[in-house]
Amino acid sequence: MIALALASCTAQPPRTGGIVSTNPCADQLLLALAPPERIAAISHYSQETAATSIPLGVARRFRGTAGTAEEVIALKPDLVLASSLTPASTLRAYQKLGMKVLLLDSPTTIAASRDQIRTVAAALGTQAAGERLIAWIDAAVVAAAPKDTARPAALLFIAGDFANGGPTLLTEMLERAGFASPRADMSRSAPIEQIVRRPPALILAPDLGGRTAVLRRRVLARAGLPVVEAVFPRSLVNCGGPTIVPAMRRLAAIRASMAR
């Protein structure tokens, strides 16, 4: 009987319809704005520790795909949330079959992230959920504003010696939490020599135990430079949208600890 039951289960055709998202940032928006029963699949990236912006336990409740045209088409979704960097050949395949696709870019400001949430919510028909998410984000941004006027310089490493810089969403979040913007003369690849010449007050990194971080710490200590270090998880770097809330809370906590 058990064997027959298992055979019956494996003979079931894959679920069709619903919504498919094909990159981690689209995944988190979909999970935040749509009820679970409408989600046909998310990207496999959200089910991997190094790439997800969603708790793994939540992401792994859903079907994952590699985002190939064949996988997505087989699911016959009502809507595909895809990156603006999706290969042209994949988009042509979707278009040929008349599939509805919403392309999402990477917002570089909090305002752009709000706009993207409203766009996705409108496509899903969940505008009220979109406005609730925006209100949650706005409240986190307001709550993260520092109590004093000092603006310590902060350098946020994304991985290794690759640092945030320029007009990015991370830059705005740092500023809203009371930190100075990355310096214009600091390159995105921030070698230790450059940091020693003009050290920031704070260095943020996803892994303070990695080889690059340990070497950087030793050099700064030998140079007698008192730079504060704090962990800023990699999961808070990837996306805007819902990720803005824990990112702002983390930055606010670090800023408050420096003011004590």
URKATA-V846970 format. One record per pair of residues at least 4 apart in sequence whose C-alpha atoms are under 7 Angstrom apart, sorted by the first residue. I is the first residue (numbers start at 1). GAP is how many residues later the second one is. If there is no record, write none. Layout:
BEGIN
i=I gap=GAP
i=I gap=GAP
END
This chain:
BEGIN
i=1 gap=4
i=2 gap=4
i=3 gap=4
i=4 gap=4
i=5 gap=4
i=6 gap=4
i=7 gap=4
i=8 gap=4
i=14 gap=61
i=15 gap=60
i=16 gap=59
i=16 gap=60
i=16 gap=61
i=17 gap=23
i=17 gap=58
i=17 gap=59
i=17 gap=60
i=17 gap=61
i=18 gap=20
i=18 gap=21
i=18 gap=22
i=18 gap=59
i=18 gap=60
i=18 gap=61
i=19 gap=19
i=19 gap=20
i=19 gap=21
i=19 gap=22
i=19 gap=58
i=19 gap=59
i=19 gap=60
i=19 gap=61
i=20 gap=19
i=20 gap=20
i=20 gap=21
i=20 gap=22
i=20 gap=57
i=20 gap=59
i=20 gap=60
i=20 gap=61
i=21 gap=5
i=21 gap=6
i=21 gap=20
i=21 gap=21
i=21 gap=22
i=21 gap=59
i=21 gap=60
i=21 gap=61
i=22 gap=4
i=22 gap=20
i=22 gap=21
i=22 gap=45
i=22 gap=59
i=22 gap=60
i=23 gap=4
i=23 gap=20
i=23 gap=22
i=23 gap=59
i=23 gap=60
i=24 gap=4
i=24 gap=19
i=24 gap=21
i=24 gap=22
i=24 gap=28
i=24 gap=29
i=25 gap=4
i=25 gap=214
i=26 gap=4
i=26 gap=55
i=26 gap=56
i=27 gap=4
i=27 gap=15
i=27 gap=16
i=28 gap=4
i=28 gap=25
i=28 gap=26
i=29 gap=4
i=29 gap=212
i=30 gap=4
i=33 gap=88
i=33 gap=93
i=33 gap=96
i=33 gap=97
i=34 gap=4
i=34 gap=92
i=40 gap=23
i=41 gap=21
i=41 gap=22
i=41 gap=23
i=41 gap=24
i=42 gap=20
i=42 gap=21
i=42 gap=22
i=42 gap=23
i=43 gap=21
i=43 gap=22
i=43 gap=23
i=43 gap=24
i=44 gap=4
i=44 gap=20
i=44 gap=21
i=44 gap=22
i=45 gap=6
i=45 gap=7
i=46 gap=5
i=46 gap=6
i=46 gap=7
i=46 gap=8
i=46 gap=13
i=47 gap=5
i=47 gap=9
i=47 gap=12
i=47 gap=13
i=48 gap=4
i=51 gap=184
i=52 gap=183
i=53 gap=182
i=53 gap=183
i=53 gap=185
i=53 gap=190
i=54 gap=4
i=54 gap=5
i=55 gap=4
i=56 gap=4
i=57 gap=4
i=65 gap=6
i=67 gap=4
i=67 gap=5
i=68 gap=4
i=69 gap=4
i=69 gap=21
i=69 gap=24
i=70 gap=4
i=71 gap=4
i=72 gap=4
i=78 gap=22
i=79 gap=21
i=79 gap=22
i=80 gap=20
i=80 gap=21
i=80 gap=22
i=81 gap=20
i=81 gap=21
i=81 gap=22
i=82 gap=4
i=82 gap=19
i=82 gap=20
i=82 gap=21
i=82 gap=22
i=83 gap=20
i=83 gap=21
i=83 gap=22
i=84 gap=19
i=84 gap=20
i=84 gap=21
i=86 gap=4
i=86 gap=5
i=87 gap=4
i=88 gap=4
i=89 gap=4
i=90 gap=4
i=91 gap=4
i=92 gap=4
i=93 gap=4
i=94 gap=4
i=94 gap=5
i=95 gap=4
i=107 gap=5
i=107 gap=6
i=107 gap=62
i=107 gap=133
i=108 gap=4
i=108 gap=59
i=108 gap=60
i=108 gap=61
i=109 gap=4
i=109 gap=59
i=109 gap=60
i=109 gap=63
i=110 gap=4
i=110 gap=59
i=111 gap=4
i=112 gap=4
i=113 gap=4
i=113 gap=127
i=113 gap=128
i=114 gap=4
i=114 gap=20
i=115 gap=4
i=116 gap=4
i=117 gap=4
i=117 gap=13
i=117 gap=124
i=118 gap=4
i=118 gap=9
i=118 gap=12
i=119 gap=4
i=120 gap=4
i=121 gap=4
i=121 gap=5
i=121 gap=6
i=121 gap=9
i=122 gap=4
i=122 gap=5
i=126 gap=4
i=127 gap=4
i=128 gap=4
i=129 gap=4
i=130 gap=4
i=131 gap=4
i=132 gap=4
i=133 gap=4
i=134 gap=4
i=135 gap=4
i=136 gap=4
i=137 gap=4
i=137 gap=107
i=137 gap=108
i=138 gap=4
i=139 gap=4
i=140 gap=4
i=140 gap=105
i=140 gap=108
i=140 gap=109
i=141 gap=4
i=141 gap=35
i=141 gap=107
i=144 gap=33
i=144 gap=104
i=144 gap=105
i=144 gap=108
i=145 gap=31
i=145 gap=32
i=145 gap=33
i=146 gap=31
i=146 gap=32
i=151 gap=27
i=151 gap=28
i=151 gap=29
i=152 gap=27
i=152 gap=28
i=152 gap=49
i=153 gap=26
i=153 gap=27
i=153 gap=28
i=153 gap=47
i=153 gap=48
i=153 gap=49
i=154 gap=25
i=154 gap=26
i=154 gap=28
i=154 gap=46
i=154 gap=47
i=154 gap=48
i=154 gap=49
i=155 gap=8
i=155 gap=27
i=155 gap=45
i=155 gap=47
i=155 gap=48
i=155 gap=49
i=156 gap=7
i=156 gap=8
i=156 gap=47
i=156 gap=48
i=156 gap=49
i=157 gap=4
i=157 gap=5
i=157 gap=6
i=157 gap=7
i=157 gap=47
i=157 gap=48
i=158 gap=4
i=158 gap=5
i=158 gap=6
i=158 gap=47
i=158 gap=48
i=158 gap=76
i=158 gap=79
i=160 gap=52
i=161 gap=28
i=161 gap=29
i=161 gap=30
i=161 gap=51
i=162 gap=26
i=162 gap=27
i=162 gap=28
i=163 gap=25
i=163 gap=26
i=163 gap=27
i=164 gap=24
i=165 gap=6
i=165 gap=17
i=165 gap=23
i=167 gap=4
i=168 gap=4
i=169 gap=4
i=170 gap=4
i=171 gap=4
i=171 gap=10
i=172 gap=4
i=173 gap=4
i=173 gap=75
i=174 gap=4
i=174 gap=5
i=175 gap=4
i=175 gap=5
i=175 gap=6
i=177 gap=71
i=177 gap=74
i=177 gap=75
i=182 gap=4
i=186 gap=4
i=190 gap=4
i=190 gap=5
i=191 gap=4
i=192 gap=4
i=192 gap=24
i=193 gap=4
i=194 gap=4
i=195 gap=4
i=196 gap=24
i=200 gap=27
i=201 gap=26
i=201 gap=27
i=202 gap=25
i=202 gap=26
i=202 gap=27
i=203 gap=24
i=203 gap=25
i=203 gap=26
i=203 gap=27
i=204 gap=25
i=204 gap=26
i=204 gap=27
i=204 gap=28
i=205 gap=25
i=205 gap=26
i=205 gap=27
i=206 gap=25
i=206 gap=26
i=206 gap=27
i=206 gap=28
i=207 gap=24
i=208 gap=5
i=208 gap=6
i=208 gap=23
i=209 gap=4
i=209 gap=5
i=210 gap=4
i=211 gap=4
i=212 gap=4
i=213 gap=4
i=214 gap=4
i=215 gap=4
i=216 gap=4
i=217 gap=4
i=218 gap=4
i=219 gap=4
i=220 gap=4
i=220 gap=5
i=221 gap=4
i=236 gap=7
i=236 gap=11
i=239 gap=4
i=240 gap=4
i=243 gap=4
i=244 gap=4
i=245 gap=4
i=246 gap=4
i=247 gap=4
i=248 gap=4
i=249 gap=4
i=250 gap=4
i=251 gap=4
i=252 gap=4
i=253 gap=4
i=254 gap=4
i=255 gap=4
i=256 gap=4
END
